[in-house]
Amino acid sequence: HTQTYGFIARIRVPDATPRSSVNTFFVEFGHTGKNLGQRLAAASCEAPRVRALLNVRIDYHETNLLGRSNHLVIKLETITNLRAGGGFVLEAPRGFTFEETCVVLDSPARQDPFSDLGPTAPTLCTSKVPYTTQQALVQVAVVQGEIPAARYEFMLVVQNPGFPASAASMTWSISSFSNIGMNEVADVAAIVDGFPIQVPMRSAQFVESVSYAQTQRNDHPLQQSFVVLGFELTSVPPPGNSLLVVKAPAGFRFPRHCNIVIGDDVFGPSMPYMYGYNRFESTAGIVSCEASSGTAQVTVKSGLVNLKKYAFRIEVYNPLVTPVYNRWTVQFAEESAEPFQGYSLWVFTEVSINPSHSARSSTASQTQNTVSVRFRPSNLLGAGGVLAVSAPSGFLISTQCTVRMSRLSPL
């Protein structure tokens, strides 16, 4: 009859759950056998996930300019459920400051599979600056209930340091504890580089007065578009390649291998440049353009100079609706622009539909209904334009319908 056996052995746990192989233990009897008869039996058992924080990223929401108020965006994946008394501890680089009583906020850029941390369980957010390190410590402690193991994205209000620094020098540490007071580790901490703190660029803006047809600009929701941006540097760039970073508002998306246009065709094929804007210098070619969601990173060869306004065109995909915080940023050569206003999508706003009657029709008689539709368009609808209204299934509209239209408010 069968017997159950077991043994204990020491083993080194890896830093993270294996990704290049299956996360499985195999047990074999006769592993060294040369034929099937000598290899008696085998079994496999899936290993638990390594208790270490995964997919951690620290970024800014509004600006990376030195000394500015900002929202810090934190992404992470937990392995262990966190109950009352547990939570997260975030150690910031020197110079960042938080409110003593902080608030965990949802990120407007959050997308699946990341969840909002706030509704999962009540938390208490506090911060302090230990005298020994002079680096802010933020605790997000679970008050009651449980934060299940999952991917989360949230924001904290923060004040950027008052001095410039590279991303590599801005090292963040975030830890997960089953009990913060007793230092009982839930998931091993993650240490990640943050974002650079930079000095102000002289200027950056959208170039709006362009030919939509020539530049392939399209302001409709969920459409591919090309936008023209301009910037001017304050100081002479350092020698060598520099990184041009374009950060779009929540919902906008750049292709992974982004498409950027410089040279003669920025304002359209062989179209002249608008007054005040200049071509990239002939030596300042594009090495690469890589993007992740709403951030494009373009490597540019040396050659650009300060106090000269340059223009370029870049491909982007529009969101479904205009974001509430609709500001873009541009970084180049250790300088960052003030966040500047983006463009509004061409959609109807303030839409409402009000019927005169809500009773359903019957086989004996049909309910005659007058529907009042209110909306605010983004563009002028001139002579020859068409306004199309589609009703849900079951509603009937006369082929020769009567419409009365009036302007409600000029504002």
N, C-alpha and C positions, 0 to 999 in steps of 0.2 A: 504494500500500500504506500501512497505518497507521504512524504515527510516534508516539512517546511524547515529550511535552514537559513541562517543569516550570519553575517560577519560585520565587523566594524573596522574601518581603516581611515587614516587621515588623508585628506585631499586638499589641494589648493583650489580655492574658488576663484574663477577669473574675475577681471575687473567689470565685465559686463556679460550679459547673455550672449552666447556665441551667435554670430550672424553668417559666418562663412561655412558653417556645418550645422547639422541638426543638433538640437539641444536634448540629446538622448543618451542614456547609459545602455550599454549592451553587455549581457552576461552570456558566455559561451562555455560549454563543457566539450572538451576536445578541440580547443582552438588551434592547437598545433598539429592536429591530425592531417594526414595526407589524402584521405579519401572520405567519402560520405559515411561509411560505417564507423570510422574513428571519431567523427564529429557528432557527438551524441545529441546535444540539444542546445538551444539558444533562446534568449528572450530579450526584450528591450523595455525600457521604462523611461518615459519622458521626464527630464529633470525640471525642477522648479526654476522659474526665472531668477536670475541673479538680482539681489536686492540692491540696486543702484539706480539713481535717477538717470533718465534717458532723455534724449531730444531736447536738451536745455539750450535756450537761446535768450539773450538779453539784447534789447534794441530800444530805440527811442521812438516816440510817437510824433512829437511836434518838431523838435529841433535838437541838434547836437552843438549849438553855439555855446561858448563858455559863459557861465554865470546866469543862464536863462532858466526860467521855470519850465518844467517838462513833465511828461508822463512816461514812466519807465514801463516797457512791455516785457513781460516774463512768460516764456513758454517752457513747459516741462512735462515729463511723463513719469508717474509714480508706479511703483510695483507693489507697495504695501498700503493697506487701508490705514487711515489715520483717525484715531478716535479722540475723545475729549482729553486734553492735556498734551496731545501731540500737535504737530504742525511743521511749519517751515521756518528756517533761519537763513536770512540773506545777508551776506557780508559784502558791502560795497567797496569799490576802490576809494582811496583817499580823495576828499574834496566833495563827494556827493552828500547831500543832506536831505533828510526826510522829516516830515512832521512827526512830533513825538507820539501823537495818536493818529495813526494813518488809516486810510480806508482802502479796502480792496475793491477795485473797479473792473467792470467788464471791458474788454478790448473791442473797439468797433471794427477792427480788422480781423477778428477771430472767425475762423472757418472750421468746418468739420475736418478731422475728427477731434479737434480741441473743444473742450467744454468750458463754460463759465464757472469759475471757482466759487463765486458768491452764493448762489442758491443751494449748493450741495450741503453746507452745514454752517451754522453761525460761527464766525471767527472774530478774534480780537487782534488787531494789528497795532503794534507799538514799535518804536525805534529808540535807540540810544547810541551814543558815541563813546566807547570805552577810552579811558585816558591812555591806556597802554598802547593801543593801535592807532587811535585817531581815525578809525574807519567805521562808518555807520553800520550798525547791526539792526536788521528789521526782523521782528518775529511775527508770524501769522499763526496764531494758536487756535486750535479747535476748541470751542467753548462747550458744545454739546453735539450729539449726533456723530456722524462719521463722514470723512472724505474718502470715497472709494478710489481704488487704484484706477487711474485713467490718465488721459492727456488733458492738460489745463492751460489756459492762457488768461492772464489778468494784468492789470495795470496798477501802478502806485505813483502818486504825485512825488516829484523829486526836483531838487535844485541842482543843476549841473555845476561842476567845479569851475572856479574862476580862473583857471589856467589851461593852456592847450596841452593835449596829450594824445599819443597814438592809441589805436585800438588794442595793440598788444600789451600796452602798459596799464590798460583799464581792465584788470582781472577781477571777475566776480566769482563768489562762492555761494552755492545754495545747498542747504542740507535739509534732510527730512528726519523727524524724530517721532518715535512712539510716545515719548515723554520728554518734553523740552526741559523741564526743571531737573530731571534726573539724567539728562544727556543720553537717553536710550535711543540709539540710532535705529531708524526704520529702514531707510534706503541710503546707501553711501553717497556722500556729497559729490556734486559736479562742480568743476572749476572751468570757467569759460571766459574767453575774451569778450569784451563789450563793444562799444562803439567809440570812435575818436571824438575828442573834444577839440573844436576848431575855432579859429578866429573868423570874423565876418568877411564875407566876400563883398566886393564893391556893389554889385547888383546882380539880380537874376529875375527873369520874368517870362511869362507867356508872350509870344508874338501873335497877337490876335488878328491883325489886319492882313490876312493871307488869303490866297485863292484856295477855297476848299477843294476845287476840282484838281488844281495843279499840285497841291501838297497832299492830297488824299485824306484830308481832314473829314471826319464824320462824327458828329456829336450825338447821334442816336444811341439809345441804350443797347448794350451787349454787342456793339459793332466794333470791327477793327478800325483803327484810326491812326493817323500820323499827326503829331503835334510838333510845332516849332518852338524851341526854347532858346533864350539868349542869356549870356552871363558875362560878367566883367570881373577880372581879378584885381585884388588890391595890391598884391606883392608879386615879384618875379617868382615863377615856379621853380622848385629845386630841379637840378639836372636829372636826366633819366625819365623813364616812363612815369606817368601819373594816373591816378584813378579818378575818372569822372563818374559820380554816383548821382542817379536821378531817383528820388523817392516820391512815389505817387500816393494820393490819399487812399483810404480803405476802399476796396472793391475794384480799383483799377489793376490791370495785370499786364505785365510785359511778357512776351514770349521768352522761353528759356534761353534760346539763342537769339538775342534781341537784334533788331534791325535798326541801325543808326545811319543817317545820311549826313555827310559833310561835303564840302567842296561846292561845285557849280550847281547842284540840283537841290539845295536845301529848300528853296522857295518854289520848286517845280523844275522840270527838265529845262536846263539852260536859261532859267529865269533870273533876272537881275536881283541882287540883294536889296532889301528894304534899306532906306536911309538910316544910318547909324549902326548898322550891323556889318560884320566882316566875316570872310571865310577863315577857316582854320589855316594856319600857316602850312606851306607845302610839306614841311618836315614833320608836322604833327599828324601822322596817320593813325588809323585805328588798328590796334593789335588784336583786340577781342571785345566781345560784348556778351556778357552772361547776366541772366536775371533770375530772381526768385520772387515769384508773386509780384508785389508792387515795388520792387527795388531792382534797378538796372545798374550794373557795374561795367563801365567801359574803360578799358586800358588804352591810353593815348600816348603816343610817342612825344618826346620833348619838342618844343618849338613855340608853344603859345607864350604870349607875353602879357604883362599887366597893363591896366588902363586902356584896354582895347576890347570892345564888345563883340563877342563871337556868337554865331547862331548855328544850331544843328537841328535836325529833324529826327524823331524817334517813333517807332511803332508802339502802340499801346491798345489794349482792349478795354472798352468802357464797361462800367458796372450797370446793374439794372436801374439804379436810382442815383441821383447826385448825393454824395456823402455829406453828412452834416458838417464835419470838419473837412473842408475842401481846399486844402493848401498843399502845395508841392514844395520840395526842397532840392537844391543842387549843391553838390560838393565837388571841389577839384583842388588838387595841389595844397592840401592842408587848410583850405578855406571852405566855409559853408555859407550859403545864402540865407537871408531871412526868409521864413516860410512865406510863399506868395500865393495869391488867390488863383484857384483853378477855374475851369469852365463848367458851366451848368449844362446838363444833358437836355436834349430836345425832347421833353416829355410834357404832357398835360399835368398841371398841378391844381390843387384845391378842387378836385373833382367830387361832385355829389350828384346823386340821381334820386329824385323824389316823385313818386306817382300820385295822381289825383285820387285813385281808388286802389285798394289792395285785395278786393274780393275776387275770388277765382271765377272763371267762366264755367257755365254748365251747358248741358246738351240743349236746354230750353232757350238759353239766351247767353250772349257773349258780353263780358264786361268791357265797356268802352273806357279806355284809360288815356289820360294825357300825362306824359312824362316830362318833368322839368330836369334838364341836364345843365349843370353848371361846371365850368372849367376855366382854367387860365392857360392859354397856349404859350409856348416859348418863342414862336416866330409869327410874323405877320402872314395871314392867309389872304392873298389877293385875288383878283379876278381870275377865274379859271381854276382856282383851287378846289379841292374836294374835302369835305368833312364826312367821314364814314362812321356810322353807328351800327354796331352788331349787338343784337339782343340774344338772351339765352334761349335754348330750345323750348318751344311751346308758345312763345310770344309771336304774334302776327302783326306785321306793319303793312299798311296799304301800299300798293305799288305806286300810286300817285299820292304821296303823303304831303301833309301840310306842316311846315316848320316856321316858327316865328322866332327870330334871333334878335337879341338886344345886348348892348354893352352895359355891364353892371357897374364896373369900377375902373377908373384909369390907373389905379395904384397897383 
